[in-house]
Amino acid sequence: MSQTLFTAQLGRGQMRIEVANRRDLAFILTCDTDRKGSMYWLELPRRYQTARGAKLAAARIVGEPVKWQTPPEAE
């Protein structure tokens, strides 16, 4: 299972940046699913080389700056 580094609450959905066990694309930008099982953002999940790249992509997908928080278990 992936370790969650950052979370952001956006409306009813939540975005997460997780660490993957891959060397080339180590970070995954993903989100919650709705009650039907579909992703809140159809563009997700995606993989990135850096956490900063995942954060910038999230802001581009949402269309506004995203406030990221560290989950309690990652501190």
C-alpha positions in Angstrom: 0.0 0.0 0.0 1.2 3.5 -0.7 2.1 6.0 2.0 0.1 9.3 1.9 2.3 12.4 2.0 -0.2 15.2 1.5 -4.0 15.6 1.5 -6.2 18.4 0.4 -10.0 18.7 0.9 -11.7 20.2 -2.2 -15.5 20.4 -1.9 -16.8 16.9 -1.4 -13.7 15.2 -2.7 -10.2 14.8 -1.4 -6.9 14.8 -3.3 -3.9 12.9 -2.1 -0.2 12.7 -3.0 1.1 9.2 -2.3 4.6 7.6 -2.6 4.7 4.7 -5.0 7.3 2.0 -5.0 8.7 3.0 -8.4 12.0 4.7 -9.1 11.0 6.6 -12.3 7.7 8.1 -11.3 7.7 8.0 -7.5 4.6 10.1 -6.6 0.9 9.4 -7.4 -1.7 12.2 -7.4 -5.0 10.5 -6.7 -8.5 11.3 -5.3 -11.5 9.9 -3.6 -14.3 8.2 -5.5 -18.0 9.2 -5.5 -20.8 6.8 -4.5 -20.9 5.2 -7.9 -17.1 4.4 -7.7 -16.0 7.0 -10.2 -13.1 9.3 -9.5 -14.1 12.9 -8.6 -11.6 14.1 -11.1 -11.5 12.0 -14.3 -7.9 13.0 -15.0 -6.7 11.0 -11.9 -4.8 9.0 -10.9 -1.5 10.2 -12.4 2.2 9.6 -11.6 4.9 12.3 -11.2 8.6 12.3 -10.6 8.4 14.9 -7.8 5.9 15.9 -5.2 6.2 19.5 -6.4 5.1 18.4 -9.9 2.1 16.6 -8.4 1.1 19.7 -6.5 1.4 21.9 -9.6 -0.7 19.4 -11.6 -3.4 19.4 -8.9 -3.6 23.2 -9.0 -3.9 23.0 -12.8 -6.6 20.4 -12.7 -8.7 22.2 -10.0 -8.1 25.7 -11.5 -7.0 27.3 -8.3 -4.3 27.0 -5.6 -4.6 24.0 -3.4 -3.9 24.0 0.3 -2.0 20.8 1.2 -1.9 19.3 4.7 0.2 16.5 6.1 -1.9 13.7 7.4 -1.4 12.8 11.1 0.1 9.4 10.4 2.8 10.9 8.2 4.1 13.4 10.8 
